[in-house]
Amino acid sequence: MDQELKHRFDDDEITFRDLLKEIWASKLLLCGLVAVCTLAGAALSFAMDKEYEASVVLLPVTDDSTGRGGGLSALASQYSGLASLAGISLLGGGASGKKDEAIAVLQSELLTERYIRDNNLLPVLYAKKWDPGTQKWWVTDPQKIPTLWKANRDFRKIRSIVDDKKSNMVVLKITWKDPKQAAQWANDLVRITNSYLRDKAIQEAERNITYLNEQASKTNVVEAQKSIFSLLETEINKEMLARGREEYALKVVDPAFVPEKPSSAGLVLLALLGFGLGCTGAVLVAFGRLVFRA
């Protein structure tokens, strides 16, 4: 066999049969390599923190009940001057614009930072750096102490949003090592997003109503009063609907529930990955031995 291999190597040829023979000749060494890689993959699954994914399925509210479309569109050309002075948008951004606004607020730094601060999540997000006994950080270097700014950036890895254009559904996903916290954070972020947008709409309507009432008291012209009262009625309706609707911008179709199984790679998957890498490494080692022997 050695003479045959030397003859092949002299011709710079290594056949598949040669490779199989080398694998068989080194089977104990190569099997050991595969076993080590498989065990390493399995051990990695125990060393890694398990992660759980909680999801909220949302349907953006796209009707014109906020008073930005429908009847207001018919008033646009007639009352656009007065409305622009008051800062009232008659045409609005449409369903697509409202949906984009809701998604933007849902993942905004403003609300994320506020949620982290209000719920004191820094010790939770950076538990390895926090001493619960002394209620202080283990680290003393100011550059390594977690801040709201750092947490806001890192939260992007925890939160993800999927916008399905076909179904118009939006899915908010929170991936975290604690399943209960993952579900709570997902539901809370939707809630505070709706609250923020609802409060914003109410404040805008109140400001517009105040302005329109002031203008109505300054004129006795019938046509001007009609214009003002039409706009005023719309703003009152918008405020009323905002106050009466809890799910102002995002309707929850399916809330987040506590996941029971981790979404991260498990024991079997990592063991199979290690087995595959071990087999690949075994083939490369056998080939390398052939080349070196040549």
Protein Blocks (a to p, Z undefined) as FASTA:
>chain_A
ZZmmmmmmmnopacfklmmmmmmmmmmmmmmmmmmmmmmmmmmmmmpccddddddddddd
fbfknopgmjlmmmmmmmmmmmmmnopafklnojmlmmmmmmmmmmgmklmmmmmmmnop
mlmmmmmlpcfklopafblbfklpccfklmmmmmmmmpccdddfknopacdddddfblkl
mmmmmmmmmmmmmmmmmmmmmmmmmmmmmmmmmmmmmpcbfklmmmmmmmmmmmmmmmmm
mmmpmblmlccfbdcdddfbdfbdcfklmmmmmmmmmmmmmmmmmmmmmmmmZZ
